[in-house]
Amino acid sequence: MSILAYNGGAVVAMRGQDCVAIATDKRFGIQAQTVSTNFPKVYRMGPTLFVGLPGLATDTQTVHQRLKFRMNLYELKENRVMRPKTFSAMLSNMLYEKRFGPYFIEPVIAGLDPYDNQPYVCNMDLIGCPNEPEDFVVSGTCSEQLYGMCEALWEPNLKPDELFETISQALVNAADRDAISGWGAVVYIIEKDKITEKHVKTRMD
Amino acid sequence: MASVLVPEVPAPGFSFENCQRNAFLAQKGFPAPKATKTGTTIVGIIYADGVILGADTRATENTVVSDKNCQKIHYLAGNMYCCGAGTAADTEMTTQTVASQLELQRLHTGRTVPVETAATLLKRMLFRYQGYIGAALVLGGVDRTGPHIYCIYPHGSVDKLPYATMGSGSLAAMAVFEAGWKPNMTEEEGKKLVRDAIAAGIFNDLGSGSNVDICVIRNTGPAQYLRTYEEANVKGKKQGSYRYPAGTTAVLKQRVIPLEVESVAVHPVQAMEVEPSPSRR
């Protein structure tokens, strides 16, 4: 069994028209035993910047803490908000530093650039190879199901409400076909003037 | 105020902090997952006026395509680019590290850096890590001694050749080169040959796919990076729309976080006609 499947979890992020959305399931389990149904893997790092860290839960927490530390130092030194591309480069470096003893997470980054409001999504493998596509990114134990759902459902220039429906259905249906993901979901829709956090009703099995 | 978790000045280079834990997990039956590889077809040729590099754009994680349009031709210097095959993070980071070393060298010496320098820096680094950094590279560039193509293998060996191919699609591409390469080709012939070699890799090798990227580095003038020289595989048009009507997804609770938006609006102002004020007597 892969170490990334020890705790389970799934994260997906999509680009829309002047908005991005990121969604996570809420299960925390130890192999087959579900321990908590309130463990979202997406964290808000900046006003319009979110990072999802699915994988081994201990590394999720450690990497989140180290990222927060590095980001705080950056914002204090530079006296400005960090851009998503820069954040992505920082995370990639942090993960590559551990090239021969990696953190077991495959992160997803979603955000709006604070200066020109361009949407941005990025995902990485566990050693920090970045992938910045124009459409969507997926990660977690049901990534193959998520690829299938997103390829079918995503289309360009979705408005925030439409993007919410698309990303929620992609996550919920993919997680239904994975025993160790699901048990609740949270979706964040990030626009330039507001962030909407919605807890989605899912199957609890 | 340093701690073990976040040392104040982190030591440069790789950190082996997690190795003991990861070895323990592997021993308990949880092996580490595979990293993204680039399957890949990468090529480089020397033609009459310089070098041409080519690459496909598919990145895979086992058999799943994780990136349909990744960039495999990495910038090293104004006169040198490097295609990378193997573990994607390794090729990305290795080329970035060497690019910054080359820039320092350029500033230090005040000259264009020779292509041989890049090959030496790369091979020294890769040999030091005994092949554990899985980067197989085709380095191409032009310096004062002319155009050069180097093949650099993950264990640190270097081949200097007039035409080279690397990656899982290298056999398909090399077949095209062996049939079609000749010395002193024109730029158009060279681009066509490189395009054909990459296409051979894309259509015959499962680890390569999507589009053809080309980079032309001439003896005179800057390098020309033709990202998506040819979109060899166009995604079909979707026949249906799978949008869900609003309200399909059941929401348990919702919260809106408003954000302060600072916007600057510039209005042109007309100059006003002002009557001269009456002077006091």
Interface residues (C-beta under 8 A of the other chain):
Chain A: M1 S2 I3 L4 Y6 P47 T48 T62 Q65 R66 F69 S92 L95 Y96 E97 K98 R99 F100 G101 P102 Y103 F104 N123 D125 L126 I127 G128 C129 P130 N131 P133 S143 E144 Y147 A152 L153 E155 L158 D161 E162 F164 E165 T166 S168 Q169 V172 K192 D193 K194 I195 T196 E197 K198 H199 V200 K201
Chain B: L5 V6 P10 G13 F14 S15 F16 E17 N18 C19 Q20 R21 N22 L25 G29 F30 P31 A32 P33 A35 T36 A59 E61 V64 S66 D67 K68 N69 C70 T87 A88 A89 D90 E92 M93 Y132 I133 K238 S241 Y242 R243 Y244 P245 A246 T248 T249 A250 V251 L252 K253 Q254 R255 V256 I257 P258 L259 V261
